Amino acid sequence: MLRCYQVNGAAAVAAAPTLEPSSTPFTLGTFDFAEPQAGTRTSAGVVIEESTVIDLAAAAVELGFEVPVEMKALIAAYDAGARDRIREVIGHVEAAGSGRPAFVHDLAAVTTRPPIMYPATRVPVASAMDHVFGYTLQNDVSGRAGRRRSSSAPATRPAVPTKAWARW
């Protein structure tokens, strides 16, 4: 099966293993993974079930495909095929059952790093939107119907001024 995907900004076509994609929700993050001979290695990872981390770099090597392992490159390639690859890796892990692959770790066994290791500083206005990944919107929807007013003044003013309201 030939697949088209994007790796570090460049399009690539390669033979890839056929993996069944998963619909399990996941979160992306950057982690330090312990290497037996090399100490630690920083790479992007996938968190599933809030307790399991999949090392994307090790998964790509073991399963024979390429996927960006640095978070900025992963975000850039996300819609161009990286998301599908991640879902296939999760499907492979789920299909393995109790025979857990070597690239799967417990969340407690890895060190969580900032998602983007070296954020931009002093960005020119013209290129500011290149550094925006998402937006947050929060509306105040708290109920106010049952609240009491803190002052002793009436809630509404009378239609015709009275002595008490002569100063407005």
C-alpha positions in Angstrom: 0.0 0.0 0.0 1.4 3.4 -0.9 0.7 6.4 1.3 1.3 10.1 0.8 2.2 12.0 3.9 4.3 15.0 4.9 7.5 14.8 6.9 9.2 18.0 8.1 7.4 20.0 5.5 8.3 17.8 2.5 5.8 15.5 0.8 6.8 11.8 0.6 5.4 8.7 -0.9 6.4 5.4 0.6 5.3 1.8 1.1 3.9 1.6 4.6 2.6 -1.2 6.7 -1.2 -1.6 6.7 -2.3 -0.7 10.3 -5.9 -0.4 11.4 -6.6 3.1 12.7 -8.1 3.6 16.1 -10.8 6.0 17.3 -9.4 6.3 20.8 -9.0 9.9 21.9 -5.4 11.0 22.4 -3.3 14.0 23.5 0.0 15.0 22.1 2.9 16.0 24.2 6.7 16.3 24.4 8.5 13.9 26.7 11.9 12.7 27.8 12.3 9.0 27.1 15.0 6.9 28.8 17.4 5.2 26.5 19.5 2.3 27.7 22.8 3.5 26.3 22.2 7.1 25.4 20.6 8.5 28.6 17.4 10.5 27.7 15.9 11.5 24.4 13.3 14.2 23.9 10.5 13.4 21.4 6.8 14.0 20.7 4.6 11.4 22.2 0.9 10.4 22.3 -1.0 10.0 25.6 -3.9 7.6 25.6 -6.2 6.8 28.5 -4.4 9.5 30.6 -1.8 7.0 31.7 0.0 5.5 28.7 2.5 7.3 26.5 3.5 6.2 23.0 7.0 7.2 21.9 6.4 8.4 18.3 10.0 8.2 17.2 10.5 4.6 18.5 7.1 3.6 17.0 8.0 5.0 13.6 11.3 3.1 13.6 9.7 -0.2 14.7 6.7 0.1 12.4 8.7 1.3 9.4 7.4 4.8 8.6 8.3 8.4 9.1 6.5 10.9 11.3 7.7 14.2 12.7 9.0 13.8 16.3 9.4 17.5 17.1 6.1 19.2 18.1 6.2 22.1 15.7 6.8 19.8 12.7 4.1 17.4 14.0 1.6 20.2 14.2 2.6 21.4 10.7 2.1 17.9 9.3 -0.9 17.0 11.4 -3.6 17.4 8.6 -1.2 16.2 5.9 -1.1 12.6 7.3 0.5 12.7 10.7 -2.9 12.4 12.4 -3.7 9.2 10.4 -0.3 7.8 11.3 -0.9 8.5 15.0 -4.3 6.8 14.9 -2.7 3.7 13.2 0.0 3.5 15.9 -2.7 3.6 18.6 -4.6 0.9 16.7 -1.4 -1.2 16.6 -0.9 -0.8 20.4 -4.6 -1.7 21.0 -4.3 -4.8 18.8 -1.2 -5.9 20.7 -3.3 -6.4 23.8 -1.2 -7.6 26.8 1.9 -7.9 24.6 2.9 -4.3 25.0 5.3 -2.9 22.3 8.7 -1.5 23.5 7.7 2.0 22.4 4.8 2.2 25.0 5.5 3.6 28.4 3.6 4.4 31.6 3.1 8.2 32.1 4.9 8.0 35.4 8.0 6.5 33.8 8.6 9.5 31.4 9.4 13.1 32.1 6.8 15.6 30.7 8.3 18.6 28.9 6.8 21.8 27.5 4.9 21.0 24.3 7.0 23.4 22.2 10.5 23.5 23.6 11.7 26.8 22.2 8.8 29.2 21.8 9.2 32.3 19.7 9.9 35.6 21.4 9.7 39.2 20.0 7.6 38.1 17.0 7.0 40.8 14.3 3.3 41.7 13.9 3.4 40.6 10.3 4.2 37.0 11.2 2.3 36.8 14.5 -0.4 34.5 13.2 2.2 32.0 12.1 2.8 31.3 15.9 -0.9 30.9 16.9 -2.0 27.3 17.3 -5.4 27.7 18.8 -7.8 30.0 20.5 -9.7 29.9 23.8 -13.1 31.4 24.3 -14.8 31.6 27.6 -18.2 33.1 28.2 -19.6 33.9 31.6 -22.8 31.8 31.7 -23.2 31.9 35.5 -26.8 32.3 36.7 -27.6 35.6 38.3 -31.4 35.3 38.7 -31.2 34.1 42.3 -28.6 36.5 43.5 -29.5 39.3 45.9 -28.3 42.8 45.4 -25.7 44.0 47.9 -27.0 47.6 48.2 -30.3 48.6 49.9 -31.5 50.5 46.8 -34.4 49.1 44.9 -33.6 47.0 41.8 -35.3 49.4 39.4 -35.9 53.2 39.5 -39.5 54.5 39.5 -40.8 56.0 36.3 -41.5 59.3 38.0 -38.8 60.8 40.2 -39.7 61.0 43.9 -37.9 62.7 46.7 -35.7 59.6 47.2 -34.7 59.7 43.6 -34.5 63.4 43.0 -30.7 63.4 42.5 -30.5 61.3 39.4 
